[in-house]
Amino acid sequence: MAVKNQVQLITYPDSLGGDLKTLNEVLLKYFSDIFKGGVHILPPFPSSGDRGFAPLTYFEIEPKFGSWEDIKKIGENFDVLLDLMVNHISRQSMFFQDFLKHGRSSKYSDLFITLDKIWSDGNPVQEDISKMFLRRTQPFSTFNISETGCEEKVWTTFGKQDPSEQIDLDINSDKVRDLLKEFLINFSKQNVKIVRLDAVGYVIKKLGTSCFFVEPEIYEFIDWITDLATSLGIELLPEVHAHYTTQFKLAKHGNWIYDFILPYMILDALINKSNEKLCQYLKVRPNKQFTMLDCHDGIPVKPDLDDLVKTDDARKLVDVCLERGSNLSLIYSSAHKNDDGFDVHQIRCSYYSVLNCDDDAYLSARAIQFFTPGIPQVYYVGLLAGKNDDEMVKATGEGREINRHNFTIEEIDEHVQKEVVQRLLKLIRFRNEYPAFNGEFRVLDSSENTIILSWKKYNKVCTLYVNLDDNKSVIEYVDNNGEIIKYTI
């Protein structure tokens, strides 16, 4: 199947009404003609942490969210996109629980990376670890095996707790590949059309490297899993936060990639009233991308923007975001921080809030996103022009909760009626339906305070004009009668 060049929604299974059944009702009631590109449901599986990203299994749906029947029901009207965490699985999964009981004699022991698979004597070497792109202070956790009383150190890339809830899988193991194959076969049976490979950049562990996007081994794995998915009628979307050149290599390899650079560039243009960085970027980026402004994590900064923006400029933009209520996630590895200590990994906020809840600025940001080549995704908080959820950050101590508000049916109904949301829905309809978006894209020359983006296919032309001085946007397009229509967003 081909990915549809139309707008997609990103949502948690319980964020729009509380469960999957209600999500389907909300989609059909309010957005039946809006998300023609599909719906990305963030992990709806049983999970022990990280709001779904520490899955116990992919064969079941978390009962409080619903069932596979609910996923299939959504799939009757919208292509469904789900995540596969190819790098790790939950500590509470039956696979790792069996390992915790039996240790090396567990039939699942080869699924995991005991440290002797990395260092022959099983003892970690700090000099090697210092070269790695770390997501926690040490890339392993220590566990006690109940049958033997022995300690086992096992690779864990992610996880705030110690020991971690997210246990890395050994993708060099035939048993792991068999398991991934079973997961994808099940997805295919459930009519899942697109699968995001979450954290795929971390699957290769190799001494002397950063253990992140290790070439050429990463391509061997991606090719293997892509061939498998293609045979099952599934499109894959690798999720890789990396230096932009890494993303571009993956695109050159023929894969879909995420445009993690665009959210920052659009923010920079609107805050600094300059098109320079954004337009330069739009002229060189690959087209085969999924685009986004906001997501369940944050607006990427490092390493995605390294060498594309100056540290001083990034620091100033981050300071503006902090003034507007954002919080930050930081990089652990000293080797991957700037020499001057700049270590911002992501800016966490609602995109509406970081633009000062300025309706025109927000809609201009969306218009730029929709005119940028690629498959546009709209996060559910952004869809409803939601604001920073500071109360949830205080209640949970988790900075990412700032942009993870769960909307009740009453709140959805209230937000949908807001003028800014109605204007956004109209813009999405235009992006879904106007045929020129399947044609040729151009960035047109303009003064620094203006952005002009254009699409053309045969006699259909649409051009976006963004005035950065007042944040207002206009689309000029040729209608079916050949007349030029002006559409003020």
Secondary structure per residue as TSV (DSSP state, phi and psi in degrees):
chain	resnum	aa	ss	phi	psi
A	1	M	-	360.0	152.8
A	2	A	-	-100.5	141.7
A	3	V	-	-65.9	133.7
A	4	K	-	-78.9	134.7
A	5	N	S	-82.9	63.5
A	6	Q	S	-143.0	171.2
A	7	V	-	-74.7	137.5
A	8	Q	E	-111.9	155.3
A	9	L	E	-102.4	143.1
A	10	I	E	-114.0	127.0
A	11	T	E	-152.0	153.1
A	12	Y	-	-73.7	158.0
A	13	P	T	-63.4	-23.7
A	14	D	T	-115.1	12.2
A	15	S	S	-88.7	-18.1
A	16	L	B	-119.7	74.9
A	17	G	S	108.8	-12.8
A	18	G	S	114.4	-25.5
A	19	D	S	-160.3	179.0
A	20	L	H	-69.5	-36.6
A	21	K	H	-61.7	-45.0
A	22	T	H	-69.4	-36.5
A	23	L	H	-56.2	-46.3
A	24	N	H	-60.9	-41.0
A	25	E	H	-64.2	-40.8
A	26	V	H	-64.5	-44.2
A	27	L	H	-60.2	-44.8
A	28	L	H	-72.1	-33.3
A	29	K	H	-74.7	-45.3
A	30	Y	H	-107.6	-27.9
A	31	F	-	-130.8	28.4
A	32	S	T	-61.6	-30.7
A	33	D	T	-106.9	12.2
A	34	I	T	-96.2	-48.3
A	35	F	-	-102.9	63.1
A	36	K	T	-69.2	-19.8
A	37	G	T	-79.6	-19.5
A	38	G	E	128.7	-178.5
A	39	V	E	-131.8	120.3
A	40	H	E	-91.5	109.5
A	41	I	E	-95.3	111.6
A	42	L	-	-60.2	156.9
A	43	P	-	-42.3	112.4
A	44	P	-	-95.6	14.2
A	45	F	S	-87.9	161.9
A	46	P	-	-55.7	133.0
A	47	S	B	-146.8	151.8
A	48	S	S	-108.4	8.1
A	49	G	S	173.3	175.6
A	50	D	G	54.2	38.3
A	51	R	G	42.5	55.8
A	52	G	G	102.1	-16.7
A	53	F	T	-89.2	15.4
A	54	A	S	-125.4	67.6
A	55	P	B	-71.7	140.7
A	56	L	S	-80.7	-33.6
A	57	T	-	-162.9	161.2
A	58	Y	S	-111.2	3.9
A	59	F	S	-85.6	-12.8
A	60	E	S	-129.2	156.1
A	61	I	-	-101.4	139.6
A	62	E	-	-53.9	120.6
A	63	P	T	-54.0	-34.3
A	64	K	T	-68.5	-18.3
A	65	F	T	-89.3	-28.5
A	66	G	-	137.9	-137.7
A	67	S	-	-146.5	175.4
A	68	W	H	-61.8	-29.1
A	69	E	H	-61.4	-35.6
A	70	D	H	-67.9	-38.5
A	71	I	H	-62.8	-45.8
A	72	K	H	-60.6	-38.1
A	73	K	H	-62.3	-45.3
A	74	I	H	-61.2	-39.9
A	75	G	H	-65.2	-14.2
A	76	E	T	-68.2	-27.7
A	77	N	T	-119.3	-16.6
A	78	F	S	-139.0	134.8
A	79	D	-	-61.5	131.4
A	80	V	E	-99.2	132.3
A	81	L	E	-113.2	127.6
A	82	L	E	-123.9	163.4
A	83	D	E	-94.9	146.9
A	84	L	E	-127.2	112.4
A	85	M	E	-80.1	83.6
A	86	V	T	-66.6	-18.0
A	87	N	T	-84.5	-27.0
A	88	H	E	-156.0	167.9
A	89	I	E	-143.4	166.9
A	90	S	E	-70.8	146.3
A	91	R	T	-60.6	-27.6
A	92	Q	T	-86.8	-1.6
A	93	S	S	-63.1	154.6
A	94	M	H	-62.2	-28.1
A	95	F	H	-65.6	-50.8
A	96	F	H	-77.4	-29.6
A	97	Q	H	-63.1	-36.9
A	98	D	H	-66.0	-39.5
A	99	F	H	-64.3	-40.8
A	100	L	H	-62.8	-28.4
A	101	K	H	-82.2	-49.4
A	102	H	H	-104.2	-11.0
A	103	G	G	62.9	-136.4
A	104	R	G	-64.0	-18.5
A	105	S	G	-86.8	-2.5
A	106	S	S	-66.0	140.8
A	107	K	T	-68.1	-11.2
A	108	Y	T	-104.9	5.2
A	109	S	G	-60.1	-31.7
A	110	D	G	-74.9	-8.4
A	111	L	G	-68.8	-23.1
A	112	F	B	-110.3	164.6
A	113	I	-	-106.2	89.3
A	114	T	B	-71.5	151.2
A	115	L	G	-65.8	-17.5
A	116	D	G	-70.7	-12.9
A	117	K	G	-76.2	-18.3
A	118	I	T	-103.9	-53.6
A	119	W	S	-112.6	125.0
A	120	S	T	-55.7	-33.1
A	121	D	T	-91.6	0.8
A	122	G	S	79.8	4.0
A	123	N	-	-101.9	121.3
A	124	P	-	-67.5	143.6
A	125	V	-	-111.0	119.4
A	126	Q	H	-61.4	-33.0
A	127	E	H	-60.8	-38.6
A	128	D	H	-69.7	-42.6
A	129	I	H	-63.8	-34.1
A	130	S	T	-65.0	-19.2
A	131	K	T	-86.3	-11.2
A	132	M	S	-84.8	151.8
A	133	F	-	-85.1	98.9
A	134	L	-	-89.7	143.2
A	135	R	S	-108.2	-2.9
A	136	R	S	-151.1	172.4
A	137	T	S	-63.3	-34.9
A	138	Q	S	-132.0	144.2
A	139	P	S	-86.7	26.1
A	140	F	E	-149.5	162.6
A	141	S	E	-129.5	152.6
A	142	T	E	-106.3	132.1
A	143	F	E	-128.4	150.7
A	144	N	E	-98.9	131.1
A	145	I	-	-88.0	122.2
A	146	S	T	-66.1	-37.6
A	147	E	T	-70.4	-37.4
A	148	T	T	-105.3	-20.1
A	149	G	-	76.3	3.4
A	150	C	-	-78.8	156.1
A	151	E	E	-92.9	141.8
A	152	E	E	-129.1	129.9
A	153	K	E	-97.2	127.4
A	154	V	E	-127.3	141.0
A	155	W	E	-65.7	128.6
A	156	T	-	-139.6	101.3
A	157	T	S	-66.9	-41.6
A	158	F	-	-113.6	171.1
A	159	G	-	119.1	128.1
A	160	K	S	-80.6	-31.6
A	161	Q	S	-80.9	166.2
A	162	D	S	-133.5	114.4
A	163	P	S	-73.1	160.0
A	164	S	-	-72.2	155.9
A	165	E	S	-86.2	-13.3
A	166	Q	E	-113.3	109.6
A	167	I	E	-100.5	124.4
A	168	D	E	-67.4	144.9
A	169	L	B	-97.2	147.1
A	170	D	-	-93.1	97.7
A	171	I	T	-72.0	-5.5
A	172	N	T	-82.2	-8.4
A	173	S	S	-85.9	132.0
A	174	D	H	-60.0	-33.7
A	175	K	H	-65.9	-36.8
A	176	V	H	-66.6	-43.7
A	177	R	H	-65.6	-36.5
A	178	D	H	-63.5	-40.1
A	179	L	H	-66.5	-44.9
A	180	L	H	-60.5	-38.3
A	181	K	H	-62.3	-43.4
A	182	E	H	-62.0	-41.4
A	183	F	H	-60.6	-46.6
A	184	L	H	-68.6	-37.0
A	185	I	H	-60.6	-42.3
A	186	N	H	-63.2	-43.0
A	187	F	H	-56.6	-44.2
A	188	S	H	-61.5	-42.1
A	189	K	H	-62.9	-30.4
A	190	Q	T	-89.4	9.8
A	191	N	T	67.3	30.0
A	192	V	E	-78.0	129.6
A	193	K	E	-96.3	-32.7
A	194	I	E	-133.9	139.4
A	195	V	E	-125.8	125.8
A	196	R	E	-88.3	127.1
A	197	L	E	-86.7	92.7
A	198	D	E	-73.7	136.5
A	199	A	T	60.4	26.0
A	200	V	G	-63.8	-24.2
A	201	G	G	-64.5	-15.5
A	202	Y	G	-100.8	2.6
A	203	V	-	-71.8	-22.5
A	204	I	-	-96.2	123.1
A	205	K	-	-111.7	117.6
A	206	K	-	-145.6	122.9
A	207	L	T	-60.6	144.0
A	208	G	T	88.6	-3.0
A	209	T	S	-119.1	177.9
A	210	S	-	-77.2	-6.2
A	211	C	S	57.9	28.8
A	212	F	S	-136.5	124.7
A	213	F	S	46.4	58.5
A	214	V	-	-79.3	117.1
A	215	E	T	-94.6	147.6
A	216	P	T	-89.4	-0.1
A	217	E	H	-57.8	-34.8
A	218	I	H	-61.2	-35.5
A	219	Y	H	-69.4	-35.3
A	220	E	H	-61.1	-44.4
A	221	F	H	-66.8	-45.4
A	222	I	H	-62.9	-40.3
A	223	D	H	-63.1	-42.2
A	224	W	H	-61.7	-48.5
A	225	I	H	-74.8	-28.1
A	226	T	H	-67.4	-44.3
A	227	D	H	-60.2	-41.7
A	228	L	H	-62.9	-49.0
A	229	A	H	-62.8	-43.0
A	230	T	H	-59.1	-39.4
A	231	S	H	-65.4	-19.8
A	232	L	T	-101.9	5.5
A	233	G	T	76.1	26.1
A	234	I	-	-114.4	135.0
A	235	E	E	-90.5	143.0
A	236	L	E	-108.7	144.1
A	237	L	E	-126.2	96.8
A	238	P	E	-67.3	133.3
A	239	E	-	-104.0	109.8
A	240	V	-	-134.0	114.8
A	241	H	-	-91.3	111.0
A	242	A	-	-157.5	172.9
A	243	H	-	-51.8	140.1
A	244	Y	H	-56.5	-29.6
A	245	T	H	-65.7	-31.0
A	246	T	H	-65.7	-45.3
A	247	Q	H	-59.3	-43.5
A	248	F	H	-64.2	-35.5
A	249	K	H	-63.3	-41.6
A	250	L	H	-64.5	-39.1
A	251	A	H	-65.1	-41.2
A	252	K	H	-63.3	-29.5
A	253	H	T	-70.8	-11.7
A	254	G	T	104.8	1.3
A	255	N	-	-89.0	153.1
A	256	W	-	-65.5	146.7
A	257	I	E	-133.8	166.2
A	258	Y	E	-92.6	136.7
A	259	D	E	-87.9	85.9
A	260	F	-	-82.4	-2.6
A	261	I	S	-89.5	-33.4
A	262	L	H	-58.1	-43.3
A	263	P	H	-56.5	-42.5
A	264	Y	H	-66.6	-45.2
A	265	M	H	-62.5	-39.7
A	266	I	H	-67.2	-42.3
A	267	L	H	-60.6	-43.7
A	268	D	H	-59.8	-43.9
A	269	A	H	-63.6	-43.2
A	270	L	H	-74.7	-35.2
A	271	I	H	-78.4	-42.0
A	272	N	H	-93.9	1.0
A	273	K	T	55.7	42.0
A	274	S	-	-142.8	134.2
A	275	N	-	-89.7	-3.4
A	276	E	H	-56.2	-58.0
A	277	K	H	-66.1	-43.1
A	278	L	H	-62.3	-48.4
A	279	C	H	-67.5	-37.0
A	280	Q	H	-59.2	-44.7
A	281	Y	H	-65.7	-44.0
A	282	L	H	-61.9	-23.8
A	283	K	H	-79.8	-17.2
A	284	V	H	-118.4	-11.5
A	285	R	S	-71.6	149.1
A	286	P	-	-66.5	152.9
A	287	N	S	-86.6	-24.9
A	288	K	S	-83.0	75.0
A	289	Q	E	-138.1	157.6
A	290	F	E	-97.0	132.4
A	291	T	E	-107.5	152.1
A	292	M	-	-154.1	161.2
A	293	L	S	-111.7	-43.4
A	294	D	-	-131.4	159.8
A	295	C	-	-159.6	-172.6
A	296	H	S	-75.1	-9.7
A	297	D	S	-104.8	-75.8
A	298	G	-	176.1	-179.0
A	299	I	E	-82.9	117.4
A	300	P	E	-64.9	143.2
A	301	V	-	-125.7	-72.7
A	302	K	T	-108.6	139.6
A	303	P	T	-89.8	1.1
A	304	D	T	-57.3	-39.0
A	305	L	T	-96.9	0.3
A	306	D	B	-53.4	132.2
A	307	D	T	72.9	-1.9
A	308	L	T	-98.6	-29.9
A	309	V	B	-131.2	149.0
A	310	K	-	-74.8	146.1
A	311	T	H	-57.1	-43.0
A	312	D	H	-60.8	-40.4
A	313	D	H	-67.2	-42.1
A	314	A	H	-63.9	-41.0
A	315	R	H	-62.2	-41.1
A	316	K	H	-64.6	-43.0
A	317	L	H	-64.6	-42.1
A	318	V	H	-60.7	-40.5
A	319	D	H	-62.2	-39.7
A	320	V	H	-62.8	-42.7
A	321	C	H	-62.7	-40.0
A	322	L	H	-64.1	-40.9
A	323	E	H	-60.0	-29.2
A	324	R	T	-93.5	13.3
A	325	G	T	100.2	4.1
A	326	S	-	-73.9	162.8
A	327	N	E	-126.3	173.3
A	328	L	E	-125.3	148.1
A	329	S	E	-106.6	143.9
A	330	L	E	-117.5	160.7
A	331	I	-	-86.9	134.7
A	332	Y	-	-78.9	-45.6
A	333	S	-	-70.3	120.4
A	334	S	G	-62.3	-29.2
A	335	A	G	-68.0	-20.0
A	336	H	G	-110.8	8.4
A	337	K	S	-87.9	160.5
A	338	N	-	-69.3	158.1
A	339	D	T	-58.0	-31.7
A	340	D	T	-87.7	9.4
A	341	G	-	89.4	0.7
A	342	F	-	-65.1	121.6
A	343	D	-	-138.5	28.5
A	344	V	E	-79.9	116.5
A	345	H	E	-84.8	-48.9
A	346	Q	E	-147.6	147.6
A	347	I	E	-96.8	119.6
A	348	R	E	-102.1	122.6
A	349	C	S	-174.8	167.9
A	350	S	-	-84.0	140.8
A	351	Y	H	-66.3	-31.0
A	352	Y	H	-65.5	-42.5
A	353	S	H	-68.6	-39.7
A	354	V	H	-69.6	-17.4
A	355	L	T	-97.6	23.8
A	356	N	T	62.0	28.4
A	357	C	T	53.6	33.1
A	358	D	-	-87.0	109.8
A	359	D	H	-56.9	-44.7
A	360	D	H	-64.7	-43.4
A	361	A	H	-62.9	-42.8
A	362	Y	H	-63.8	-44.3
A	363	L	H	-69.9	-31.7
A	364	S	H	-65.4	-40.1
A	365	A	H	-60.0	-45.4
A	366	R	H	-64.9	-40.0
A	367	A	H	-62.4	-43.1
A	368	I	H	-61.9	-44.6
A	369	Q	H	-57.6	-47.1
A	370	F	H	-69.5	-27.4
A	371	F	H	-84.6	-15.0
A	372	T	S	-74.0	131.8
A	373	P	S	-55.0	136.8
A	374	G	S	137.0	-177.7
A	375	I	E	-97.5	112.3
A	376	P	E	-77.5	133.9
A	377	Q	E	-115.0	137.6
A	378	V	E	-118.5	119.8
A	379	Y	E	-71.6	144.6
A	380	Y	H	-58.9	-35.0
A	381	V	H	-66.4	-41.7
A	382	G	H	-65.8	-36.8
A	383	L	H	-55.7	-40.8
A	384	L	T	-97.7	13.5
A	385	A	T	48.7	47.3
A	386	G	-	-74.0	152.9
A	387	K	-	-101.3	170.5
A	388	N	-	-53.5	131.9
A	389	D	-	-98.2	78.2
A	390	D	H	-66.6	-31.2
A	391	E	H	-62.8	-40.9
A	392	M	H	-69.2	-33.1
A	393	V	H	-63.3	-45.2
A	394	K	H	-65.4	-41.2
A	395	A	H	-69.0	-34.2
A	396	T	H	-105.2	-21.3
A	397	G	-	74.3	8.6
A	398	E	-	-105.8	113.7
A	399	G	G	-60.9	-28.9
A	400	R	G	-71.5	-17.0
A	401	E	G	-65.4	-10.7
A	402	I	G	-58.6	-27.3
A	403	N	G	-126.2	36.8
A	404	R	-	-132.8	34.2
A	405	H	-	-63.0	136.4
A	406	N	-	-92.7	120.0
A	407	F	B	-91.4	130.8
A	408	T	-	-77.3	167.1
A	409	I	H	-57.1	-40.7
A	410	E	H	-64.2	-42.3
A	411	E	H	-66.1	-39.9
A	412	I	H	-60.1	-47.9
A	413	D	H	-59.6	-40.5
A	414	E	H	-67.2	-46.3
A	415	H	H	-68.8	-38.2
A	416	V	H	-59.2	-31.8
A	417	Q	T	-78.6	-10.3
A	418	K	S	-64.5	144.5
A	419	E	H	-59.0	-41.9
A	420	V	H	-63.0	-36.3
A	421	V	H	-72.3	-41.3
A	422	Q	H	-61.8	-39.5
A	423	R	H	-65.5	-37.9
A	424	L	H	-65.2	-42.4
A	425	L	H	-62.8	-38.5
A	426	K	H	-63.5	-41.7
A	427	L	H	-64.6	-40.7
A	428	I	H	-62.9	-42.2
A	429	R	H	-59.9	-41.6
A	430	F	H	-62.4	-45.1
A	431	R	H	-63.4	-37.6
A	432	N	H	-68.7	-35.5
A	433	E	H	-105.2	-22.9
A	434	Y	-	-77.3	124.4
A	435	P	G	-68.9	-19.5
A	436	A	G	-65.5	-19.3
A	437	F	G	-67.9	-7.2
A	438	N	G	-101.4	16.9
A	439	G	S	-110.0	-133.4
A	440	E	E	-105.6	133.9
A	441	F	E	-103.5	141.8
A	442	R	E	-140.0	144.0
A	443	V	E	-100.1	115.7
A	444	L	E	-91.6	147.1
A	445	D	-	-64.8	142.9
A	446	S	-	-160.8	172.6
A	447	S	-	-67.5	162.7
A	448	E	T	-62.1	-26.0
A	449	N	T	-93.4	14.8
A	450	T	E	-134.4	143.6
A	451	I	E	-119.0	127.1
A	452	I	E	-126.5	115.9
A	453	L	E	-123.3	139.4
A	454	S	E	-137.7	146.3
A	455	W	E	-126.4	142.9
A	456	K	E	-142.5	133.5
A	457	K	E	-144.4	112.5
A	458	Y	T	56.5	-123.0
A	459	N	T	-93.9	5.5
A	460	K	E	-97.3	124.2
A	461	V	E	-135.4	136.1
A	462	C	E	-135.7	138.3
A	463	T	E	-131.1	131.0
A	464	L	E	-100.4	128.9
A	465	Y	E	-116.2	118.9
A	466	V	E	-113.9	122.4
A	467	N	E	-94.4	108.9
A	468	L	T	-73.6	-16.1
A	469	D	T	-69.7	-42.6
A	470	D	T	-116.7	4.1
A	471	N	T	67.0	12.5
A	472	K	E	-88.1	150.4
A	473	S	E	-132.6	147.7
A	474	V	E	-135.2	140.6
A	475	I	E	-111.9	127.3
A	476	E	E	-103.1	131.1
A	477	Y	E	-144.9	157.1
A	478	V	E	-92.6	122.7
A	479	D	-	-86.3	-175.1
A	480	N	T	-67.4	-15.7
A	481	N	T	-95.3	3.6
A	482	G	S	81.1	8.1
A	483	E	-	-89.3	148.4
A	484	I	E	-87.7	121.1
A	485	I	E	-109.2	137.2
A	486	K	E	-101.3	125.1
A	487	Y	E	-120.0	107.5
A	488	T	E	-81.9	120.3
A	489	I	-	-70.4	360.0
